[in-house]
């Protein structure tokens, strides 16, 4: 089996599979559907997203989910 290759740039944000096909992962006490099983936090938007397709998962109003904040050092750099 050869090395994995990334899809062309135009395909990286293609429509995700139907949610019935998605896996479930969790953060805090709430399960969340992400088809890749991974999350990334967009610190500028204050939202979690699927790390594969950038599907936004709005968690700003869920108290037990972490909401990282920029540190003063990160803002200066």
N, C-alpha and C positions, 0 to 999 in steps of 0.2 A: 504494500500500500504506500503510495507516494505522500509527500507532505500536503497538508491542508492548504487550500487556496481560498482567498477571500473573494466574495462576489464582486463584480464591477461596481463602481461607486453608485451608479444609478439604481442598483438593486438593494443597497443596504437599508433603505427606508421603505422598502416595498410593503404592501399591505400584509399585516401579520395573519397567521392562520386563524380560523374561527376560534372563538373562545372555548368552545367545547373541546378543542384539541390542546388547549393550554395546560401547562403543569400548574401546580399550586405551591407557592412558597409562603413564608410568613415573616412578618416583622412585627415585633410586639405580640399582641394577642390576636391579631386579625390576619386570616389567610388572604393572600392576594394572587390573582391570576397573572402569570407572566409566562409566555410560551418558552422562553429560554431558561427560566428558573433563576435568573439573576436580576438584581436591581442596581441602579446607579442613582445617586442623589444629585440633582441639578441645584447647586447652591445659589445660583443667581435667581432662579424661579421659586426656590423653596419647595420643590416637588420631587417625588420619587418617580422613576421611570424604568421601563424595561431596558436593560442594558443592551439588548440586541436591536430593537426597533424604535426606541425613544417613545414608546407608548406612555403617556403621562398617567401617573397614579396620584391623584390629589389627596394628600394626607395632612394638609395644614390644620384641619380641625379635628384630628384624631389625637387625643392627648397622650396615649401611651406609645406613639411612634416618635422616634428621635427626629429632630430637625436641626441638623448641624448648622452652625453659624460661622461666618468668616471671623478669623482672629485679626487683631490689629496688625500683626506681622504679615498676614496673608494679603491684607488690603493694600499695604505699602508696596509689596513686591510686584 
